Amino acid sequence: MVKSKWARREVLKTGLAASAGAATTRAGHALAGIADCFPTADRIAEKLSPSGSQEPKLEASSRERLLVDFGWRFHLGHASDPAKDFGLAAPSWDSTFAKSGGMPEVTQVKFDDSSWQGIDLPHDWAVELPFQNDPELPMHGGKPLGRSYPETSIGRYRKVFELPEADAGRRIIVEFDGAFRNVMVILNGCYIGENFSGYAPFHF
């Protein structure tokens, strides 16, 4: 939890989704949200100095860092059955996902995720999976993950939050401490970006 000089806000009504193997877990896609959201100093909006020169003037008071590890929703997807994967694995959106708001309903803010599991980050769904006596699973700790287990190898994460009108015009960065692995981030049905490393932070 971020304390001291960093302000903390409740975040409630705008949907961030991410297609990821999991926020801190396995492979596939997921609906994720923001873990740490903050602009770094070199990305804060530049302002002209009084003399009119083009040198950027950074104002510490305009920078805010918010922790949103809490209040997430999680559901397993399915790597080989689009009907069980909220339409995300279907090829129908593959050619149009770059269009504004063209992702499946599960990535939209009004999607009903009340039946999904409530979780806080960090989260690893593999921890709750049963062990399997399968010689193909030593790299997965004996958990049913990988191509032979499509029903437990993709996780979907959702986070609904609110951006107040006061943030209009501000530069906002969504940063993840890590997500293992192959993550796609979607905001209100709009494709944001992907990350393929499970061992390093990334941001958009």
N, CA, C and O of each residue as an XYZ file, in Angstrom:
816
protein
N       0.847     -1.187      0.000
C       0.000      0.000      0.000
C       0.876      1.227      0.000
O       1.835      1.301      0.768
N       0.567      2.197     -0.847
C       1.343      3.420     -0.917
C       0.806      4.407      0.104
O      -0.386      4.715      0.113
N       1.681      4.898      0.959
C       1.250      5.853      1.969
C       2.061      7.127      1.838
O       2.433      7.516      0.731
N       2.339      7.779      2.954
C       3.085      9.025      3.051
C       2.527     10.083      2.113
O       1.328     10.358      2.142
N       3.377     10.684      1.276
C       2.934     11.829      0.492
C       2.102     11.464     -0.729
O       1.527     12.348     -1.364
N       2.026     10.182     -1.070
C       1.258      9.803     -2.254
C      -0.209      9.673     -1.906
O      -0.572      8.982     -0.954
N      -1.035     10.324     -2.662
C      -2.480     10.278     -2.416
C      -3.046      8.924     -2.822
O      -2.513      8.261     -3.712
N      -4.119      8.521     -2.169
C      -4.778      7.260     -2.494
C      -6.215      7.548     -2.830
O      -6.873      8.271     -2.081
N      -6.740      7.023     -3.916
C      -8.113      7.251     -4.315
C      -8.831      5.944     -4.504
O      -8.208      4.941     -4.853
N     -10.107      5.931     -4.286
C     -10.907      4.767     -4.650
C     -11.050      4.810     -6.170
O     -11.238      5.881     -6.747
N     -10.963      3.667     -6.806
C     -11.114      3.619     -8.249
C     -12.259      2.691     -8.591
O     -12.236      1.513     -8.234
N     -13.257      3.211     -9.277
C     -14.449      2.398     -9.444
C     -15.087      2.271    -10.809
O     -15.654      1.198    -11.009
N     -15.102      3.108    -11.727
C     -16.010      2.870    -12.834
C     -15.469      3.081    -14.232
O     -16.071      3.838    -14.994
N     -14.408      2.477    -14.599
C     -13.896      2.466    -15.959
C     -13.140      1.162    -16.088
O     -12.381      0.825    -15.179
N     -13.297      0.426    -17.139
C     -12.772     -0.928    -17.147
C     -11.410     -1.059    -17.780
O     -11.199     -0.629    -18.914
N     -10.501     -1.642    -17.065
C      -9.218     -2.000    -17.653
C      -9.185     -3.504    -17.734
O      -9.467     -4.199    -16.758
N      -8.840     -4.001    -18.895
C      -8.719     -5.436    -19.030
C      -7.324     -5.723    -19.499
O      -6.673     -4.851    -20.075
N      -6.860     -6.890    -19.273
C      -5.592     -7.273    -19.845
C      -5.701     -8.707    -20.236
O      -6.295     -9.522    -19.530
N      -5.125     -9.013    -21.365
C      -5.109    -10.389    -21.778
C      -3.752    -10.885    -21.369
O      -2.746    -10.482    -21.951
N      -3.698    -11.746    -20.387
C      -2.410    -12.164    -19.881
C      -2.473    -13.570    -19.399
O      -3.553    -14.112    -19.165
N      -1.312    -14.173    -19.245
C      -1.274    -15.487    -18.650
C      -1.667    -15.356    -17.217
O      -2.198    -16.307    -16.644
N      -1.440    -14.255    -16.625
C      -1.900    -13.951    -15.282
C      -1.061    -12.842    -14.747
O       0.112    -12.712    -15.097
N      -1.645    -12.041    -13.901
C      -0.832    -11.056    -13.226
C      -0.055    -11.860    -12.209
O      -0.624    -12.331    -11.224
N       1.199    -12.021    -12.426
C       2.123    -12.865    -11.664
C       1.820    -14.343    -11.811
O       2.061    -15.094    -10.866
N       1.300    -14.809    -12.955
C       1.143    -16.251    -13.130
C       1.492    -16.748    -14.500
O       2.507    -16.359    -15.077
N       0.667    -17.592    -15.012
C       0.986    -18.452    -16.132
C       0.765    -17.839    -17.505
O       0.780    -16.620    -17.679
N       0.555    -18.744    -18.496
C       0.509    -18.269    -19.864
C      -0.900    -18.094    -20.371
O      -1.851    -18.620    -19.795
N      -1.030    -17.351    -21.454
C      -2.328    -17.180    -22.065
C      -2.740    -15.729    -22.082
O      -1.918    -14.840    -22.305
N      -4.019    -15.491    -21.846
C      -4.541    -14.134    -21.826
C      -5.270    -13.910    -20.521
O      -5.678    -14.865    -19.860
N      -5.436    -12.650    -20.147
C      -6.189    -12.370    -18.926
C      -6.744    -10.977    -18.978
O      -6.285    -10.142    -19.757
N      -7.712    -10.727    -18.165
C      -8.203     -9.379    -18.029
C      -7.532     -8.818    -16.806
O      -7.869     -9.180    -15.678
N      -6.585     -7.937    -17.024
C      -5.858     -7.416    -15.879
C      -6.125     -5.959    -15.733
O      -6.809     -5.365    -16.566
N      -5.616     -5.377    -14.719
C      -5.806     -3.968    -14.507
C      -4.517     -3.379    -14.054
O      -3.460     -3.988    -14.216
N      -4.579     -2.211    -13.492
C      -3.356     -1.551    -13.139
C      -2.888     -1.958    -11.770
O      -3.682     -2.064    -10.836
N      -1.592     -2.187    -11.649
C      -1.001     -2.511    -10.365
C      -0.473     -1.221     -9.756
O      -0.900     -0.842     -8.665
N       0.428     -0.549    -10.419
C       0.889      0.767    -10.000
C       0.684      1.707    -11.171
O       1.079      1.389    -12.292
N       0.080      2.847    -10.935
C      -0.222      3.783    -12.011
C       0.399      5.125    -11.669
O      -0.076      5.823    -10.773
N       1.457      5.487    -12.378
C       2.080      6.766    -12.069
C       2.914      7.250    -13.239
O       3.490      6.444    -13.970
N       2.984      8.573    -13.421
C       3.877      9.134    -14.434
C       5.258      9.328    -13.841
O       5.381      9.825    -12.722
N       6.308      8.945    -14.571
C       7.652      9.187    -14.096
C       8.031     10.633    -14.403
O       7.383     11.292    -15.215
N       9.070     11.114    -13.756
C       9.414     12.536    -13.858
C       9.618     12.992    -15.294
O       9.211     14.095    -15.658
N      10.251     12.147    -16.119
C      10.519     12.566    -17.496
C       9.276     12.511    -18.368
O       9.333     12.879    -19.541
N       8.139     12.052    -17.812
C       6.918     11.986    -18.599
C       5.854     12.954    -18.112
O       4.760     13.011    -18.674
N       6.163     13.709    -17.080
C       5.196     14.683    -16.588
C       5.049     15.794    -17.632
O       6.011     16.153    -18.311
N       3.837     16.330    -17.750
C       3.582     17.353    -18.763
C       4.578     18.499    -18.669
O       4.831     19.032    -17.588
N       5.135     18.868    -19.803
C       6.101     19.947    -19.828
C       5.393     21.301    -19.902
O       4.345     21.445    -20.533
N       5.993     22.281    -19.242
C       5.432     23.629    -19.266
C       6.541     24.625    -19.624
O       7.713     24.420    -19.309
N       6.145     25.675    -20.271
C       7.121     26.700    -20.632
C       7.553     27.457    -19.392
O       6.739     27.739    -18.513
N       8.838     27.787    -19.319
C       9.320     28.602    -18.210
C       8.865     30.038    -18.443
O       8.504     30.386    -19.567
N       8.872     30.888    -17.402
C       8.419     32.283    -17.548
C       9.147     33.046    -18.638
O       8.591     33.975    -19.223
N      10.388     32.663    -18.917
C      11.156     33.386    -19.936
C      10.730     33.018    -21.345
O      11.151     33.654    -22.312
N       9.899     31.998    -21.464
C       9.429     31.596    -22.777
C      10.297     30.554    -23.444
O      10.029     30.167    -24.581
N      11.350     30.083    -22.753
C      12.215     29.063    -23.345
C      11.479     27.731    -23.369
O      10.425     27.576    -22.752
N      12.047     26.776    -24.088
C      11.410     25.475    -24.237
C      11.858     24.462    -23.188
O      11.533     23.280    -23.306
N      12.590     24.890    -22.172
C      13.046     23.947    -21.157
C      11.852     23.464    -20.336
O      11.047     24.275    -19.878
N      11.731     22.157    -20.148
C      10.601     21.637    -19.364
C      10.716     22.023    -17.900
O      11.803     22.012    -17.323
N       9.600     22.357    -17.321
C       9.551     22.713    -15.918
C       8.692     21.666    -15.206
O       7.481     21.602    -15.414
N       9.325     20.852    -14.368
C       8.616     19.786    -13.691
C       8.073     20.274    -12.353
O       8.776     20.919    -11.575
N       6.831     19.960    -12.110
C       6.216     20.347    -10.855
C       5.869     19.087    -10.078
O       5.028     18.294    -10.501
N       6.527     18.911     -8.936
C       6.301     17.702     -8.148
C       4.849     17.577     -7.716
O       4.349     16.465     -7.554
N       4.168     18.693     -7.529
C       2.786     18.653     -7.052
C       1.833     18.082     -8.105
O       0.716     17.684     -7.776
N       2.271     18.040     -9.378
C       1.397     17.528    -10.431
C       1.538     16.023    -10.606
O       0.851     15.421    -11.431
N       2.424     15.420     -9.833
C       2.663     13.989     -9.958
C       1.939     13.239     -8.840
O       1.989     13.627     -7.673
N       1.277     12.172     -9.222
C       0.515     11.390     -8.258
C       0.722      9.911     -8.552
O       0.709      9.497     -9.711
N       0.912      9.125     -7.514
C       1.118      7.686     -7.689
C       0.015      6.955     -6.932
O      -0.193      7.183     -5.741
N      -0.687      6.076     -7.638
C      -1.819      5.368     -7.049
C      -1.585      3.866     -7.103
O      -1.145      3.331     -8.121
N      -1.882      3.196     -6.003
C      -1.780      1.746     -5.938
C      -3.171      1.154     -6.119
O      -4.093      1.494     -5.377
N      -3.325      0.279     -7.089
C      -4.636     -0.333     -7.325
C      -4.523     -1.854     -7.383
O      -5.007     -2.492     -8.318
N      -3.886     -2.410     -6.386
C      -3.736     -3.867     -6.304
C      -4.999     -4.549     -5.787
O      -5.089     -5.777     -5.796
N      -5.960     -3.770     -5.342
C      -7.104     -4.349     -4.656
C      -8.375     -4.301     -5.497
O      -8.528     -3.450     -6.373
N      -9.289     -5.241     -5.210
C     -10.588     -5.223     -5.862
C     -10.598     -5.714     -7.296
O     -11.361     -5.199     -8.114
N      -9.778     -6.687     -7.620
C      -9.750     -7.275     -8.951
C     -10.735     -8.429     -9.052
O     -11.211     -8.945     -8.040
N     -11.038     -8.833    -10.297
C     -11.864    -10.006    -10.568
C     -11.070    -10.955    -11.453
O     -10.367    -10.529    -12.369
N     -11.193    -12.255    -11.163
C     -10.422    -13.254    -11.912
C     -11.322    -14.396    -12.343
O     -12.241    -14.794    -11.626
N     -11.033    -14.922    -13.545
C     -11.737    -16.104    -14.048
C     -10.806    -16.836    -14.995
O     -10.114    -16.206    -15.795
N     -10.779    -18.160    -14.915
C     -10.009    -18.931    -15.879
C     -10.649    -18.824    -17.254
O     -11.873    -18.774    -17.375
N      -9.822    -18.789    -18.285
C     -10.304    -18.819    -19.657
C     -10.168    -20.232    -20.200
O     -10.141    -21.198    -19.438
N     -10.083    -20.350    -21.521
C      -9.916    -21.669    -22.138
C      -9.168    -21.473    -23.451
O      -9.617    -20.737    -24.330
N      -8.026    -22.136    -23.573
C      -7.153    -21.918    -24.729
C      -7.657    -22.522    -26.024
O      -7.169    -22.154    -27.093
N      -8.611    -23.432    -25.973
C      -9.054    -24.077    -27.211
C     -10.560    -24.023    -27.433
O     -11.057    -24.614    -28.393
N     -11.295    -23.333    -26.575
C     -12.748    -23.254    -26.724
C     -13.206    -21.805    -26.508
O     -13.380    -21.380    -25.366
N     -13.403    -21.044    -27.592
C     -13.808    -19.638    -27.471
C     -15.080    -19.446    -26.651
O     -15.229    -18.432    -25.969
N     -15.998    -20.409    -26.711
C     -17.255    -20.287    -25.965
C     -17.005    -20.269    -24.467
O     -17.786    -19.688    -23.715
N     -15.922    -20.902    -24.027
C     -15.582    -20.929    -22.605
C     -14.540    -19.877    -22.254
O     -14.058    -19.809    -21.124
N     -14.203    -19.055    -23.247
C     -13.144    -18.069    -23.060
C     -13.645    -16.651    -23.318
O     -12.864    -15.771    -23.678
N     -14.941    -16.428    -23.136
C     -15.551    -15.105    -23.260
C     -15.343    -14.491    -24.639
O     -15.385    -13.271    -24.797
N     -15.118    -15.347    -25.639
C     -14.929    -14.868    -26.999
C     -13.543    -14.349    -27.297
O     -13.274    -13.937    -28.425
N     -12.658    -14.356    -26.323
C     -11.325    -13.792    -26.533
C     -10.434    -14.669    -27.396
O      -9.542    -14.163    -28.077
N     -10.663    -15.979    -27.376
C      -9.836    -16.864    -28.193
C     -10.407    -17.031    -29.601
O      -9.804    -17.694    -30.446
N     -11.571    -16.427    -29.850
C     -12.203    -16.572    -31.161
C     -11.448    -15.770    -32.213
O     -10.983    -14.667    -31.925
N     -11.315    -16.305    -33.437
C     -10.609    -15.572    -34.498
C     -11.413    -14.396    -35.034
O     -10.881    -13.583    -35.789
N     -12.677    -14.289    -34.660
C     -13.533    -13.254    -35.236
C     -13.057    -11.842    -34.924
O     -13.247    -10.934    -35.733
N     -12.436    -11.643    -33.753
C     -11.988    -10.293    -33.416
C     -10.540    -10.048    -33.806
O     -10.050     -8.921    -33.733
N      -9.853    -11.119    -34.223
C      -8.421    -11.009    -34.456
C      -8.068     -9.949    -35.491
O      -7.062     -9.253    -35.353
N      -8.894     -9.823    -36.529
C      -8.581     -8.861    -37.580
C      -9.121     -7.474    -37.287
O      -8.815     -6.523    -38.007
N      -9.916     -7.350    -36.244
C     -10.529     -6.052    -35.948
C     -10.202     -5.540    -34.558
O     -10.725     -4.503    -34.150
N      -9.334     -6.254    -33.806
C      -9.109     -5.854    -32.421
C      -8.452     -4.485    -32.295
O      -8.554     -3.840    -31.251
N      -7.779     -4.038    -33.354
C      -7.140     -2.733    -33.291
C      -8.142     -1.596    -33.453
O      -7.826     -0.443    -33.159
N      -9.344     -1.915    -33.917
C     -10.361     -0.879    -34.061
C     -10.801     -0.400    -32.681
O     -10.884     -1.194    -31.744
N     -11.072      0.854    -32.558
C     -11.435      1.418    -31.260
C     -12.664      0.740    -30.674
O     -13.740      0.765    -31.270
N     -12.499      0.137    -29.511
C     -13.615     -0.477    -28.809
C     -14.106     -1.769    -29.412
O     -15.190     -2.231    -29.058
N     -13.338     -2.379    -30.325
C     -13.819     -3.546    -31.040
C     -13.566     -4.891    -30.392
O     -13.843     -5.922    -31.005
N     -13.045     -4.917    -29.164
C     -12.783     -6.192    -28.489
C     -14.075     -6.776    -27.927
O     -15.073     -6.065    -27.812
N     -14.070     -8.079    -27.573
C     -15.283     -8.738    -27.073
C     -15.886     -8.068    -25.834
O     -15.241     -7.266    -25.158
N     -17.133     -8.422    -25.565
C     -17.898     -7.793    -24.482
C     -17.201     -7.887    -23.130
O     -17.327     -6.984    -22.302
N     -16.473     -8.966    -22.903
C     -15.816     -9.153    -21.607
C     -14.800     -8.050    -21.310
O     -14.435     -7.843    -20.154
N     -14.347     -7.348    -22.337
C     -13.383     -6.262    -22.141
C     -14.051     -4.901    -21.981
O     -13.367     -3.888    -21.833
N     -15.355     -4.871    -22.008
C     -16.097     -3.618    -21.890
C     -16.442     -3.340    -20.424
O     -16.583     -4.267    -19.627
N     -16.573     -2.086    -20.086
C     -16.794     -1.707    -18.691
C     -18.110     -2.234    -18.137
O     -18.208     -2.482    -16.936
N     -19.127     -2.412    -18.981
C     -20.446     -2.830    -18.496
C     -20.602     -4.344    -18.372
O     -21.661     -4.828    -17.973
N     -19.558     -5.089    -18.709
C     -19.641     -6.548    -18.593
C     -19.888     -6.952    -17.140
O     -19.265     -6.404    -16.230
N     -20.785     -7.898    -16.918
C     -21.121     -8.348    -15.565
C     -20.117     -9.407    -15.108
O     -20.183    -10.556    -15.545
N     -19.197     -9.026    -14.238
C     -18.199     -9.970    -13.722
C     -18.480    -10.348    -12.268
O     -17.576    -10.780    -11.552
N     -19.732    -10.187    -11.833
C     -20.080    -10.455    -10.435
C     -19.860    -11.914    -10.040
O     -19.682    -12.208     -8.857
N     -19.868    -12.827    -11.002
C     -19.659    -14.240    -10.693
C     -18.176    -14.606    -10.666
O     -17.820    -15.730    -10.309
N     -17.306    -13.656    -11.043
C     -15.876    -13.923    -11.052
C     -15.330    -13.897     -9.628
O     -15.932    -13.305     -8.733
N     -14.205    -14.534     -9.432
C     -13.560    -14.559     -8.120
C     -12.966    -13.201     -7.789
O     -12.268    -12.612     -8.614
N     -13.233    -12.699     -6.594
C     -12.623    -11.453     -6.156
C     -11.222    -11.723     -5.635
O     -11.031    -12.607     -4.800
N     -10.243    -10.973     -6.118
C      -8.855    -11.192     -5.698
C      -8.131     -9.857     -5.536
O      -8.580     -8.828     -6.042
N      -7.016     -9.889     -4.831
C      -6.080     -8.771     -4.761
C      -4.776     -9.221     -5.395
O      -4.453    -10.409     -5.378
N      -4.042     -8.300     -5.944
C      -2.742     -8.616     -6.524
C      -1.648     -8.492     -5.464
O      -1.780     -7.668     -4.559
N      -0.579     -9.276     -5.544
C      -0.279    -10.257     -6.592
C      -1.142    -11.516     -6.451
O      -1.614    -11.846     -5.362
N      -1.333    -12.205     -7.572
C      -2.183    -13.395     -7.603
C      -1.599    -14.400     -8.574
O      -1.082    -14.023     -9.626
N      -1.676    -15.678     -8.231
C      -1.204    -16.758     -9.095
C      -2.224    -17.885     -9.015
O      -2.309    -18.585     -8.006
N      -2.993    -18.056    -10.078
C      -4.052    -19.068    -10.018
C      -3.494    -20.495     -9.954
O      -4.182    -21.412     -9.506
N      -2.243    -20.681    -10.405
C      -1.664    -22.027    -10.398
C      -1.517    -22.574     -8.985
O      -1.533    -23.788     -8.780
N      -1.376    -21.682     -8.012
C      -1.219    -22.119     -6.624
C      -2.421    -22.953     -6.179
O      -2.270    -23.902     -5.409
N      -3.605    -22.600     -6.661
C      -4.824    -23.283     -6.244
C      -5.147    -24.516     -7.082
O      -6.080    -25.250     -6.757
N      -4.397    -24.755     -8.146
C      -4.653    -25.921     -8.990
C      -4.123    -27.191     -8.322
O      -3.147    -27.133     -7.575
N      -4.752    -28.328     -8.584
C      -4.273    -29.596     -8.009
C      -2.985    -30.054     -8.698
O      -2.737    -29.718     -9.856
N      -2.186    -30.809     -7.985
C      -0.988    -31.381     -8.584
C      -1.380    -32.533     -9.513
O      -2.334    -33.268     -9.256
N      -0.613    -32.667    -10.602
C      -0.871    -33.735    -11.569
C       0.368    -34.615    -11.691
O       1.490    -34.118    -11.786
N       0.152    -35.922    -11.687
C       1.260    -36.851    -11.888
C       1.481    -37.022    -13.385
O       1.069    -38.015    -13.986
N       2.139    -36.032    -13.965
C       2.337    -35.991    -15.412
C       3.805    -35.674    -15.680
O       4.281    -34.609    -15.287
N       4.535    -36.578    -16.343
C       5.965    -36.346    -16.597
C       6.237    -35.129    -17.472
O       7.388    -34.707    -17.585
N       5.210    -34.555    -18.093
C       5.409    -33.371    -18.940
C       5.358    -32.073    -18.135
O       5.547    -30.994    -18.697
N       5.106    -32.161    -16.831
C       4.856    -30.955    -16.038
C       5.964    -30.521    -15.077
O       5.693    -29.685    -14.215
N       7.183    -31.031    -15.168
C       8.182    -30.607    -14.172
C       8.466    -29.110    -14.196
O       8.766    -28.520    -13.158
N       8.374    -28.493    -15.371
C       8.639    -27.052    -15.472
C       7.504    -26.219    -14.895
O       7.669    -25.021    -14.666
N       6.369    -26.835    -14.662
C       5.226    -26.124    -14.104
C       4.942    -26.550    -12.664
O       3.855    -26.314    -12.138
N       5.928    -27.177    -12.042
C       5.754    -27.555    -10.654
C       4.705    -28.625    -10.431
O       4.141    -28.727     -9.341
N       4.440    -29.419    -11.447
C       3.440    -30.460    -11.319
C       2.016    -29.965    -11.411
O       1.081    -30.716    -11.137
N       1.833    -28.699    -11.795
C       0.494    -28.134    -11.937
C       0.014    -28.268    -13.376
O       0.827    -28.218    -14.299
N      -1.303    -28.439    -13.590
C      -1.850    -28.649    -14.941
C      -1.834    -27.373    -15.780
O      -2.849    -26.686    -15.895
N      -0.694    -27.067    -16.356
C      -0.505    -25.875    -17.179
C       0.201    -26.252    -18.474
O       1.012    -27.177    -18.503
N      -0.112    -25.535    -19.533
C       0.527    -25.813    -20.815
C      -0.465    -26.310    -21.841
O      -1.670    -26.344    -21.590
N       0.048    -26.699    -23.005
C      -0.798    -27.071    -24.141
C      -1.764    -28.218    -23.845
O      -2.860    -28.266    -24.404
N      -1.371    -29.128    -22.982
C      -2.234    -30.276    -22.683
C      -3.361    -29.930    -21.710
O      -4.249    -30.746    -21.460
N      -3.316    -28.714    -21.164
C      -4.310    -28.313    -20.164
C      -4.885    -26.935    -20.524
O      -4.672    -25.968    -19.792
N      -5.605    -26.840    -21.637
C      -6.101    -25.534    -22.104
C      -7.109    -24.891    -21.161
O      -7.266    -23.670    -21.167
N      -7.794    -25.692    -20.352
C      -8.836    -25.158    -19.476
C      -8.274    -24.511    -18.209
O      -9.009    -23.840    -17.485
N      -6.986    -24.701    -17.932
C      -6.396    -24.099    -16.728
C      -5.123    -23.318    -17.026
O      -4.348    -23.034    -16.113
N      -4.893    -22.965    -18.292
C      -3.643    -22.312    -18.666
C      -3.794    -20.858    -19.098
O      -2.812    -20.221    -19.480
N      -5.010    -20.329    -19.042
C      -5.245    -18.921    -19.376
C      -6.065    -18.291    -18.255
O      -7.045    -18.868    -17.784
N      -5.654    -17.118    -17.845
C      -6.398    -16.402    -16.815
C      -6.870    -15.062    -17.320
O      -6.163    -14.391    -18.072
N      -8.063    -14.664    -16.913
C      -8.627    -13.365    -17.291
C      -8.792    -12.507    -16.042
O      -9.379    -12.948    -15.054
N      -8.283    -11.305    -16.086
C      -8.362    -10.390    -14.949
C      -9.092     -9.120    -15.368
O      -8.901     -8.615    -16.475
N      -9.921     -8.619    -14.479
C     -10.633     -7.365    -14.741
C     -10.509     -6.429    -13.544
O     -10.491     -6.859    -12.391
N     -10.426     -5.149    -13.850
C     -10.422     -4.114    -12.819
C     -11.247     -2.955    -13.333
O     -10.990     -2.441    -14.422
N     -12.236     -2.541    -12.560
C     -13.057     -1.384    -12.928
C     -12.648     -0.230    -12.031
O     -12.605     -0.367    -10.808
N     -12.351      0.902    -12.640
C     -11.905      2.049    -11.859
C     -12.416      3.332    -12.486
O     -12.942      3.322    -13.599
N     -12.265      4.412    -11.784
C     -12.787      5.694    -12.231
C     -11.662      6.684    -12.480
O     -10.748      6.821    -11.667
N     -11.739      7.365    -13.600
C     -10.840      8.481    -13.861
C     -11.655      9.764    -13.699
O     -12.553     10.020    -14.501
N     -11.369     10.557    -12.703
C     -12.149     11.783    -12.482
C     -11.925     12.806    -13.592
O     -10.897     12.782    -14.269
N     -12.878     13.692    -13.771
C     -12.772     14.718    -14.810
C     -11.533     15.578    -14.613
O     -10.981     16.119    -15.571
N     -11.098     15.698    -13.356
C      -9.925     16.523    -13.069
C      -8.661     15.978    -13.729
O      -7.680     16.707    -13.877
N      -8.672     14.706    -14.126
C      -7.504     14.114    -14.772
C      -7.480     14.340    -16.282
O      -6.536     13.925    -16.954
N      -8.495     14.983    -16.814
C      -8.531     15.252    -18.254
C      -7.287     16.035    -18.664
O      -6.946     17.037    -18.035
N      -6.617     15.585    -19.708
C      -5.436     16.272    -20.195
C      -4.145     15.841    -19.526
O      -3.063     16.253    -19.946
N      -4.243     15.012    -18.485
C      -3.032     14.553    -17.815
C      -2.501     13.300    -18.507
O      -3.256     12.546    -19.119
N      -1.220     13.098    -18.401
C      -0.619     11.884    -18.944
C      -0.665     10.812    -17.866
O      -0.208     11.026    -16.743
N      -1.218      9.665    -18.214
C      -1.392      8.587    -17.243
C      -0.640      7.352    -17.714
O      -0.768      6.934    -18.865
N       0.137      6.780    -16.823
C       0.894      5.571    -17.126
C       0.371      4.444    -16.246
O       0.213      4.608    -15.036
N       0.106      3.303    -16.866
C      -0.301      2.108    -16.136
C       0.914      1.198    -16.080
O       1.432      0.776    -17.114
N       1.367      0.896    -14.863
C       2.566      0.076    -14.714
C       2.262     -1.206    -13.955
O       1.587     -1.189    -12.926
N       2.771     -2.322    -14.478
C       2.653     -3.626    -13.838
C       4.020     -4.016    -13.288
O       5.025     -3.908    -13.992
N       4.066     -4.463    -12.050
C       5.331     -4.940    -11.486
C       5.783     -6.217    -12.190
O       6.978     -6.509    -12.242
N       4.842     -6.969    -12.724
C       5.169     -8.179    -13.456
C       3.908     -8.971    -13.725
O       2.952     -8.907    -12.953
N       3.902     -9.714    -14.809
C       2.772    -10.594    -15.131
C       3.339    -11.756    -15.941
O       3.910    -11.557    -17.014
N       3.179    -12.952    -15.424
C       3.767    -14.120    -16.072
C       2.653    -14.953    -16.712
O       1.963    -15.703    -16.023
N       2.487    -14.825    -17.970
C       3.349    -14.346    -19.033
C       2.499    -14.126    -20.262
O       1.334    -14.521    -20.261
N       3.030    -13.507    -21.326
C       2.261    -13.215    -22.539
C       0.995    -12.443    -22.220
O      -0.109    -12.979    -22.316
N       1.155    -11.206    -21.847
C       0.049    -10.377    -21.369
C      -0.445     -9.433    -22.464
O       0.347     -8.808    -23.170
N      -1.760     -9.342    -22.588
C      -2.379     -8.343    -23.443
C      -3.237     -7.441    -22.557
O      -4.050     -7.931    -21.773
N      -3.060     -6.146    -22.679
C      -3.808     -5.185    -21.869
C      -4.855     -4.499    -22.741
O      -4.555     -4.022    -23.835
N      -6.077     -4.457    -22.243
C      -7.211     -3.885    -22.977
C      -7.928     -2.912    -22.062
O      -8.157     -3.216    -20.891
N      -8.284     -1.752    -22.575
C      -9.002     -0.754    -21.794
C     -10.292     -0.387    -22.507
O     -10.265      0.128    -23.624
N     -11.433     -0.655    -21.854
C     -12.742     -0.326    -22.430
C     -12.892     -0.838    -23.867
O     -13.390     -0.134    -24.746
N     -12.452     -2.069    -24.080
C     -12.590     -2.670    -25.399
C     -11.540     -2.253    -26.399
O     -11.585     -2.680    -27.553
N     -10.594     -1.427    -25.987
C      -9.546     -0.942    -26.891
C      -8.210     -1.602    -26.561
O      -7.778     -1.616    -25.409
N      -7.578     -2.138    -27.569
C      -6.262     -2.768    -27.400
C      -5.241     -1.725    -26.984
O      -5.122     -0.680    -27.624
N      -4.494     -2.005    -25.901
C      -3.468     -1.084    -25.427
C      -2.072     -1.576    -25.792
O      -1.267     -0.817    -26.331
N      -1.782     -2.850    -25.499
C      -0.465     -3.364    -25.829
C      -0.244     -4.742    -25.232
O      -1.117     -5.292    -24.562
N       0.946     -5.296    -25.487
C       1.280     -6.631    -25.009
C       2.673     -6.642    -24.392
O       3.498     -5.768    -24.658
N       2.914     -7.658    -23.557
C       4.228     -7.862    -22.958
C       4.487     -9.360    -22.866
O       3.600    -10.126    -22.488
N       5.702     -9.779    -23.212
C       5.987    -11.209    -23.300
C       6.988    -11.703    -22.265
O       7.330    -12.886    -22.265
N       7.459    -10.846    -21.399
C       8.387    -11.268    -20.351
C       7.657    -11.353    -19.021
O       6.922    -10.440    -18.646
N       7.865    -12.456    -18.311
C       7.234    -12.593    -16.999
C       8.126    -12.158    -15.875
O       7.762    -12.330    -14.712
N       9.294    -11.592    -16.172
C      10.277    -11.346    -15.133
C      10.671     -9.875    -14.961
O      11.629     -9.572    -14.250
N       9.954     -8.983    -15.592
C      10.319     -7.577    -15.490
C       9.081     -6.689    -15.513
O       8.070     -7.056    -16.111
N       9.147     -5.533    -14.871
C       8.002     -4.597    -14.911
C       7.799     -4.083    -16.331
O       8.718     -4.109    -17.150
N       6.591     -3.618    -16.612
C       6.293     -3.008    -17.902
C       5.184     -1.995    -17.697
O       4.458     -2.032    -16.704
N       5.068     -1.090    -18.655
C       4.033     -0.053    -18.522
C       3.529      0.387    -19.888
O       4.179      0.164    -20.910
N       2.365      1.011    -19.885
C       1.784      1.605    -21.094
C       1.316      3.011    -20.734
O       0.786      3.723    -21.587
